[in-house]
Amino acid sequence: MGGGLVSTATALHAAVIVVATGAIWVGSSWLEESAETLSGYYGLPAVVQGSVVVAVGSSFPEFASVVVTAATGVFDMGVGALVGSAIFNVLVIPGLSGLSSERPLEASREIVYKEAQFYMIAVSALVVTFSLAVIYYPVSSTPIVGELTRPVAAIPLGLYGLYLFIQYQDVGDAAIDRIRDGIDVRREWGKLAGGLLVIGVAVERLVGSVESLGATFGVPEFLAGITVVAAATSLPDTLVSVRTAREGRGGTSLGNVLGSNTFDLLVAIPVGVLIVGSVEVNFSTAVPMFGVLTAATVVLFAALRTDLTLTNRESGVLLVSYLLFVAWVVAETVGVTSSLRGI
């Protein structure tokens, strides 16, 4: 009887995850379509459109997952989802985009020397932020846990303000013609708001079901976040980047990936902390994952810098790198390796 109830509950939660993922896809489609239309209406250049407007839109699932997990007391799952999504974004999405494009995916010096390098700064900034939490607000030494407070969380937000200022300057320099014909601005803003609402509700249901399944099968919150939640919330970014790559818009495709990750790291986590006041951060678990994220970013940076294109061979290297990451996560889960402490 008890086993039957567990199986029924498990099946129900699995169904909720599938439905919620589909809802995230639908809501993200509304949001991204309206964001692209509004970008044309306001005359934003391609790199800004990809790295700010479309990136923030497609990043909303990750943002919502961090806020929901922080509010429900499973912040480790939110951090895991965000880091896992970031690794997925820099390895899988460019890899799939490169393979989907009829010719090598074109990057630009602006993508490589502004977006990619600023994103690497964002990774470093968040590691420093977590370090300050451990140093000034220690909770435990084994594993190393610190309390992330609002003043500390404001540091990465300030850095994102600098990022927006740089993008604002680029908009003024570009002087792109605006597309006004046939656009109902109120309808597009309403569509964008509707997409945000659908995503928010779907992510809340997704996190709840993943948390329940994790408790049933004994999966740590961080690892549940870095696998299931990360994959579901990365779906919008994947669809946007692959579609724009097929259309020959490499700048928007790659800008979306890097801009999305920059937003996730510098805004999603800090805002979650600002909402709930403070959260505990497992430094022993988070830092090795940020090390993997840094290595993945370096691989992408090197691939983009060669001739400022992403070839099929380089795309394959990115995808294989992600498979190696998944294998390592599985090894950590079953106890073959023990790089992540306190999970």
N, C-alpha and C positions, 0 to 999 in steps of 0.2 A: 504493500500500500504506500509506504513512505517512499520507496523507489519510484513508484508510478508518479507520485506528486512531484518528486524532484525532476523526473524526465519531462513532465508536463510544463513545469516552470522553466526548465532549460529551453525547451522548444519555443515557449512563448517569448522569452527574452531574446532568443536567436531571431525570431520573426520580427520583433521590435527593432533589432539592429538593422535588419535588411530594409524594413520600411523606412526607418529614420535615415538610413544612408540614401535611399531613393529621394526622400523629401529634401535632404541637403542638396542633392544634385539639381532638383527642380528649382529650389529657392536660389541656388547659386547661379543657375542659368538666367533667371529673371534679373538678378542683381548685376551680373556681368554684362548682359545685353544693354541694360539701362546705363551702366557705367560707361560703356564704350560710346553709346549715343551721346551722353552728356559730355564726354571728352571731346567729341567732334564739335558739339554745340559751343563749348567754351574755348575751343582752339588750343588743345593741349598737344604737344609733340608726342611722337610714338613712344619714346623712352619714358617720358613722364606718365603717359597713359598706362603703360605696362607696369611701371615700378611703383606708382602711387594709386591711381584710380582703380584699375583692374586688380592690382595686387591686394589692396585693402579689401575690395569686394570679395575676392576669392579666398582671402584669409579669414573672413568672418567666422567660418566654422571652427578654426583653431582658436580664435579669440573667444568665441562662445564657450568652447570646451574648457578653457582655462578659467573663465569666470564662474562657470557652473561647478567645476571641481573645487575651486577655492571656496565657494559659498557652501558646498556640501561636505567639506572636510576631507576631501581626497585629492589634495593639491598635487601630490606626487604623480597621480594619474594624468593630471593636466600638463605638468612639466614633461612627463614621458611622451604624451601625445604631441606636444609642441616640438620637442627635440626629434622624435621619430618622424614627424611630418617634415621638419626641416631637412633631415637627411634624405628622406624620400624625394623631396623637392629638388635638391641639388644633384642627385644621382639618377633617379628614375625619370623624372619629367624631362630634363634636357636630353637624356638618352632616347626616350620615346619620340620626342620632338624631332631630334636629329634623324632618326630612322624614318619618320613620317614624311620628312621633307624630300622633295624630288631631287634636290641638289644639296650640297653641304649647307648646314644652317649658318647663316651669316650673323656674326656678332659685330661689334663696333668698338672703337677705342673708348667711347663713352660708357659702354656696357662693362668693358674689362677694367678700365682705370677709374671709373667712378662707382658704378653699382657694385661690382664684385669686391672692390677694395673696401668700400664703406660697409658692405655686409660682413667682411672679415673683422672690421672694427667693432661691429655690433656684437659678434660672437664674443670677442675679448671683453667688451664692456659688460656683458651679462655675467661672465665668469668673475670679473672683478666685483660686480654687485653681490653675487653669492658669497664671495670671499669676505666682503665687508660684513655681511650678515653673520657669518661664522665667527669673525674676529670680535665684533662689538656686541653681538647678541647671541652668545653660545648657548646651546641647549643640551647637547650631548657630545662626548668625545669618541664613543664607540657605538655606533657609527658617528661620524662627524656631522652634526646637525646644528643649524643656526636658524634664528628667527628673522625673517625678511619683513622689515617694517616699512611704513609709508615713506619716511624720509629717504631711506636707502633705495626704495623702489622708484623714487622720483628721478634718480640719476639716469637710467636708460631712457626715460621719457624726455629728459632734456636733450639727450643726444638725438632722439628722433625729431625733435623740434629743429635741430640744426640740419638734419636730412631734408625736412620739408622746406626749409629756407633755401637750401641749395637747389632743390627742384623748382621752387618759385622763381629763382633767378633764371633758370634755364627756360622756363615758359616765356619770360620777358624777352630773352635773347632770341628765341626761335621765331616769334611772330608768325605763327601758323594761321592760315585762313580758317574762319569758323564756318561750320556747316549748319545753317539755320533752316533751310527749306524742308518742309514736311515733318518737322519735329515738334511734338507736343511736350513741352518741358514739364508741365504739371503731371502728365501721365507717366513720364519717365521717372520722375522723382517718386511718384506713388508706387510704381513697379519696383523701384529700388527698395523702398520701405517695406513692401510686401515680401520681397525676398529675404530681407533681414529678419522679419518676424518668423517666417517659415523655418529659416535656418536655426534661429534661437530655440524654438520649441523642439525641433528635431534633435538638436545636439543635447538638450536636457534629457530627452528620452533615451538617446544613445548612451550617454554617460551612465545613466541609472542602470540600464540593462547590462552594460559591460561590467560595472561594479558588482552587480549581483552574480553574474557568471564567474567573475574572478574569485569572489568569495566561495562559490560552490566548488570550484576546481582548485582552489588554493594558489591562484596566480597572483603574484605581487602587483599592487596598483600601478607601479612605474612601468612594469613590463606589459601590463594590459593596455596602458595608455600608448606605449611606444609601438604596439602592433595594431590592434583592432581600431582603436580610436584614431590613431595617426593615419591609417590607411583610408578610413571613411572620410576624415576631414580634408585629406589631400586630393580627393576626387575632383573638386571644382578646379583646382590649380592645374591638374593633369589635362582635363578637357579643354580649358582655355588655351594652354600653351601648345598642345598638339594641334588644335584647330588653327591658331594663328601661324604656326610653323608651316602647315599645309598651304596656307594662303600666301606664303613667302614673306611673312612679317617676322623675321628672326628677332629684330629689336624688341618688339612687343612681347614675343614669346619668352625670351630670356630675361627681359626686364620684369615680367610678371613673377618669374621664379625668384629672382634676387630681391625684388621689392617686397614680395610676400613674406619671405623669410626675415627680412629686416623689420617689417611690421610686427611679425610674430614675436621676435626676440625683444624688441625695444618697447613694444606697446602692450601686447597681450598679457604677459606675465605681470608687469607693473600695475596695469589697470585692475587685474584680479586682486592684487594685494591692496590697492587703494580702496576697493569696494569692501573687503572683509576686515581691513585694519592691519592684520599681520598673519603670516603663515610660516610654518616650519619647512625648511629646505634641507633635504638629505644631500649634503655636499659630497659624501663618499660615493653616492650613486650618480649624481648629476655631472660631476666634473669628468669622469671617464667618458660619458656620453658626449659632452662638449668637445672632448679630445677627438672622438670619432667624427663629429660634425666638422671640426676644423680640418681634419685630414680630407674629408669628402669635399670641402670647399676648395682646398688646395688642388685636388685632382681636377675639379671643374675649371678652376682658374687657369691651370696649365693647358687644359684641352682647348679652352676658348682663345688663349693667347697665341696658339700656333696658327698663323695665317688668318687670325680673327674669324675662324670658321669652326664648326663642329661637324666632323666627318662621320660616316657610318662606323668606321673603326673606333673612333674616339667615343661615339655613342655606345658602342658595345662594351668598351672598357668601363664606362660609367655604370651600366646595368650589371656587369659582373661584380663590380665593387659593391653594389647594393646587395647582391646575393651573398657575398662574403659577410656583410654586416648582419644579414638575417641569420646566417649560420652561427655567427658569434652570439647573437641574442638567444638563439635556441640552446647553445652550449651553456650560456649563463643560467638559463632557466632550469636545465636538467642537472646543473652542478658540475659539468665537465671543466669549466673555467670559473674563476672567481674574481674577476676584475671589478665587478660592481659590489660594493660593500653595503650591507644593511638592507638588502631587498627581501 
